[in-house]
Amino acid sequence: SDAGALVLVGTPIGNLGDLTPRAVQELRGADVIACEDTRRTRTLLSHAGIPAARRLRAVHAHNEAEEARRVVDEVSRGGRVVYVSDAGMPGVSDPGARLVAACTQAGLDVLVVPGPSAVLSALVVSGLPTDRFVFEGFLPRRGKDRKERIAAIATESRTIVLYESPRRVAATLADLCEACGAERRVAVAHELTKLHEE
């Protein structure tokens, strides 16, 4: 398209075969491909047969605020900026939200090409109720903030989706069991859509 826009593109969370034709089309036609990690994105582009040319730009948690201004400038001038995170939907426990906020505040178009989502994938394979759920992302690692979040989770009636590092899963499950009681049902999903999915 010739209209300027920020386009959020969902990318595979483990299986490169999950890249959609529309995602490929947007990546191919982008003026700028902003990405969380240029190495990961080069691998994705290479898999899809898309030349990176000189379009790749790193936009990650540490520089997203400054880069948002550049993205607004490019989109204002009619540029099509595609943003991808390392895996899944940008803005969900990944950078991207600041770019969206900056563009919407400037009255610019923001589009989305939906794709794989670890949150939804874990939810639907869990066997837990899917009609009402809440996403908590990563819990604080320690201290009062962690205790408060876990106490709030203990009283939550909806299905809760959490992210946790493999190194801390056992400790977090122990903390949740203590707060929620041993009768609370839990599902653990690991390496979703990958070869060794559990």
C-alpha positions in Angstrom: 0.0 0.0 0.0 1.2 3.6 -0.6 -0.4 4.8 2.7 1.8 5.3 5.7 1.2 2.9 8.6 2.7 1.1 11.5 1.9 -2.6 10.9 2.3 -5.1 13.8 3.0 -8.5 12.5 2.6 -11.7 14.6 5.5 -14.1 14.1 5.9 -17.8 14.8 6.4 -18.8 18.5 8.3 -22.0 17.6 7.4 -23.4 14.2 8.4 -21.2 11.2 5.6 -22.9 9.2 3.2 -20.7 11.2 4.2 -17.6 9.3 1.1 -16.4 7.4 1.1 -15.4 3.7 -0.2 -12.0 4.8 2.7 -11.6 7.2 5.1 -12.5 4.4 3.4 -9.9 2.1 3.7 -7.1 4.7 7.4 -8.0 5.5 8.2 -8.0 1.7 6.5 -4.7 1.1 7.8 -2.8 4.2 9.9 0.3 3.9 11.3 -0.4 7.3 11.3 -3.6 9.3 11.6 -2.7 13.0 12.4 -5.7 15.1 13.3 -6.8 18.6 16.4 -8.6 17.5 17.8 -8.2 14.0 19.5 -11.7 14.0 16.2 -13.5 14.8 14.4 -11.4 12.2 17.1 -12.2 9.5 16.5 -15.9 10.2 12.7 -15.4 9.7 13.2 -13.3 6.5 15.6 -15.8 5.1 13.1 -18.7 5.8 10.5 -16.7 3.9 12.8 -15.8 1.0 12.5 -12.1 1.8 15.6 -9.9 1.3 16.4 -7.8 4.3 18.1 -5.2 2.2 18.9 -2.3 4.5 15.4 -2.2 6.0 16.1 -3.8 9.4 16.2 -1.6 12.5 16.5 -2.8 16.1 13.7 -1.6 18.3 13.7 -3.3 21.7 12.8 -2.6 25.4 15.9 -0.4 25.9 15.4 2.0 22.9 11.7 1.8 22.1 10.9 5.2 23.5 13.4 7.0 21.3 12.7 4.8 18.3 9.0 5.6 18.6 9.7 9.2 17.4 11.6 7.9 14.3 8.7 5.6 13.5 6.2 8.4 13.8 8.3 10.5 11.5 8.6 7.7 8.9 4.9 6.9 9.0 4.0 10.6 8.8 6.0 10.8 5.6 4.0 7.9 4.1 6.4 5.1 5.1 5.2 1.6 5.9 6.9 0.4 9.1 6.4 -3.3 10.0 7.2 -4.2 13.6 7.9 -7.8 14.7 9.0 -9.1 18.1 11.1 -12.2 18.4 8.1 -14.5 18.7 4.3 -14.0 18.9 2.4 -10.7 19.0 4.3 -7.5 19.5 3.1 -5.6 22.6 2.2 -8.7 24.6 5.1 -9.2 27.0 7.2 -7.9 24.2 8.1 -4.4 22.9 5.6 -2.7 20.5 3.1 -1.0 22.8 5.1 2.3 22.9 5.3 2.4 19.1 1.5 1.9 18.9 0.8 4.6 21.5 3.1 7.1 19.7 1.4 6.5 16.3 -2.1 6.6 17.6 -1.4 9.8 19.6 -0.1 11.3 16.3 -3.3 10.2 14.5 -1.5 7.7 12.3 -2.8 4.3 11.1 -1.8 1.2 13.1 -2.7 -2.1 11.5 -2.3 -5.7 12.7 -1.5 -8.9 11.0 -2.6 -11.4 13.7 -0.5 -14.5 14.2 0.7 -17.0 16.8 0.3 -16.1 20.4 1.8 -18.0 23.3 -0.9 -16.7 25.7 -3.7 -18.1 23.6 -1.9 -21.2 22.6 -1.2 -22.1 26.2 -4.8 -21.2 27.2 -6.5 -23.4 24.6 -4.3 -26.5 25.2 -4.5 -26.3 29.0 -7.8 -28.0 29.5 -8.8 -25.1 31.8 -11.9 -22.9 31.2 -11.3 -20.5 28.2 -14.5 -18.5 28.4 -13.0 -16.0 30.9 -9.3 -15.5 31.5 -6.8 -13.0 32.6 -3.2 -12.6 31.4 -0.7 -11.7 34.1 2.6 -11.9 32.1 5.7 -12.4 34.3 5.3 -12.2 38.0 7.7 -10.0 40.0 10.7 -12.1 40.9 10.7 -11.5 44.7 9.6 -9.3 47.6 6.4 -7.5 48.5 5.3 -7.0 44.9 5.5 -10.7 44.2 3.5 -11.6 47.4 0.8 -9.1 46.5 0.4 -10.3 42.9 0.2 -14.0 44.1 -2.3 -13.0 46.8 -4.5 -11.3 44.1 -4.2 -14.4 41.9 -5.4 -16.6 44.8 -8.8 -14.8 44.8 -9.2 -14.7 41.0 -12.0 -16.8 39.6 -11.0 -16.6 36.0 -8.4 -18.8 34.3 -5.0 -17.0 34.8 -2.2 -17.2 32.2 1.3 -16.5 33.5 4.7 -16.5 31.9 7.7 -17.9 33.8 11.3 -18.8 33.0 12.1 -22.5 32.9 14.5 -22.0 35.8 11.9 -20.6 38.0 8.8 -22.7 37.2 9.2 -25.1 40.2 9.6 -22.2 42.7 6.6 -20.3 41.2 4.4 -23.4 41.2 5.3 -23.9 44.9 4.4 -20.3 45.7 1.1 -20.5 43.8 0.3 -23.8 45.6 0.9 -22.2 49.0 -1.3 -19.2 48.2 -4.0 -20.9 46.1 -4.3 -24.3 47.9 -3.4 -27.7 46.6 -6.8 -28.2 45.0 -6.3 -25.4 42.4 -5.9 -26.8 38.9 -2.8 -25.9 36.9 -1.4 -26.6 33.5 2.2 -26.0 32.5 3.0 -25.5 28.8 6.6 -25.5 27.5 8.1 -25.1 24.0 4.7 -24.5 22.4 4.6 -25.3 18.7 8.2 -26.5 18.8 9.5 -30.0 18.1 9.6 -30.9 21.8 6.3 -29.2 22.9 5.1 -30.4 26.3 
